[in-house]
Amino acid sequence: MISRPFTDFVHPGDVAATNVEMGALRSGERVCRGFRNRYRAADGHYRWLEWSACASPSANAIHAVARDITEQRMAERRIARSAARLREMVAERTYELDRARTETLQLLALAGEYRDDDTSDHTERVAAMAAELARRLGLDAQTVEHLREAALLHDVGKIAIPDHILLNPGTLSAEEQEIMRTHAVLGARLLRGSGSPVLHMASVIAACHHEWWDGSGYPAGLAGERIPLVGR
């Protein structure tokens, strides 16, 4: 070992980083703490070492001490592999939950739509148009996708409207019209309180999708930018 260069014993894949560290030590830029490389043992196998070192310019030497961290490194790799597998499992589970949530939202939207034959495919069209408007306004991709899902539920409050009003083919009386208008509040109430970003957005949309820019809409008579963007 004395007669050969130090780097002869360093793993070829670690020589470049080791030379950089040695150069920094020699120049006095820093003291080495925790530098790791693979070093060849007497049996020809490489062991992971963690170095602490400092330069002694007057003696033209570098003083260094290393500890064998091979077992620690192996444990770290096992942990990393386990963590990667755990991330995969979480991603798979998240995908399954997202898919189940999307299907649930679609079924909930259909529950309201099927009660009103005059709005066949209406919810899907509203969702598609809202998402396209959001995309053209430059909203981020996640918000656009959330809006697409949330907009499906804008009329979900209709499931609480009596059939004789909801399915009335004629003109509604003033009293019936007031009852019909409650679907916005009822829908928002049904969706409110969830921790899901999509359902929270859906609650806002349900509450204000009949507000008008000039303030003549319902239920709150909001005007202009007082109407939440997703509702507009």
Secondary structure, 3 states (H helix, E strand, C coil): CCCCCHHHHECHHHHHHHHHHHHHHHHCCCCEEEEEEEEECCCCCEEEEEEEEEEEHHHCEEEEEEEECHHHHHHHHHHHHHHHHHHHHHHHHHHHHHHHHHHHHHHHHHHHHCCCHHHCCHHHHHHHHHHHHHHHCCCCHHHHHHHHHHHCCCCHHHHHCCHHHHCCCCCCCHHHHHHHHCHHHHHHHHHCCCCCHHHHHHHHHHHHCCCCCCCCCCCCCCCHHHCCCCCC
